[in-house]
């Protein structure tokens, strides 16, 4: 097969390619003409924390860059003011243009930990939508039918359940699709949940008489809780701006059944090596050993060898040797007695009382090594007392 190595590299860790034949043809055309492929990925800068889940398609873009192609990041300064409706039960509040600019700058700072700046274009939708009049918007909308949009799972479910579905949200896939026309996209990357929007880009290019982009869809990375997709709101994410120690510790906290998932989608370990790791796990090897390598692989992608080693040593000291870390954050209190659940929330170890209750009743909270399982427990605290919650969260009491 022509371009076998390129196809093998790009296919790794991918859920679906629409279509493989078109992708191979694009590689052939690029090789013949000397024109690099333009690989698109759009972001709505509704926040500024980038986590490993975001980086699954971004790392795929880097692979294209290593093959000599161009990554094009679309900053959705128009669509961010709509809010991507995909997978949402309700409308999302729009952002101001100032918030968009601030978030996008922070976003790119993190993406450049993976991408090559010299092979990356950053484009804002306002470059084309800012000049577009109402008549042109109506022409874009005319290229799609209501039936097409009601086939979108999110739209259909919200409509059937009687939930709010704004007309501006239906516009979202149309705008994202036109981005592909504006930048002459050859390939668009995204998670599987973005399939409808990316295919709208193919349709839009066809309407404009252009060669259609190839859709490359990546799986959604499951969060550290092992249940839901990685996301900030669920506090189950590993952020790019996390310290090496935090990254290492969070990887070590994932359920064992996610080990192979993370090797496939969050590391650069070759497929052949992952096959060997799978066999080792099936043979009954201690998963902790495999997980430690996984943590090293992930941390080393974003930090130096020295920082990776230091993170591993800190983990060994804290968990394997059962030693309390030296750099525990202090929490200042003014009274001697404190409701344990309130302490966990006030110290920001837990975001809600519900989370505190689950930790306490699950036996994951201790004071000076003594486990407490009563949710309504009121504890007496002294200067220097150490509270541990979960596997990695500690606070040391300081009284005033």
Secondary structure, DSSP 8 states (H G I E B T S, - for coil): -TTHHHHHHHHTTEEEEETHHHHHHHHHHHHHH----EEEEEE--S----BTTTHHHHHHHHHHHHTT-EEEEEE-TTGGGT---TT-SS------HHHHHHHHHHHHHHHTTTS-GGGEEEEETHHHHTT--HHHHHHHHTTS-HHHHHTSHHHHHHHHTT----HHHHHHHHHHHHHHHHTT-SEEEEEGGGHHHHHHHHHHHHHTT----EEEEE---B-TTSSSB--GGGT---BTTS-HHHHHHHHHTS-GGGHHHHHHHH----HHHHHHHHHHHHTT--HHHHHHHHHHHHHHHHS-HHHHHHHHHHHIIIIIS----S---EEEESSSEEEHHHHHHHTTSSSSHHHHHHHHHTT-EEETTEE---TT-EEE--TT-EEEETTTEEEEEEE-
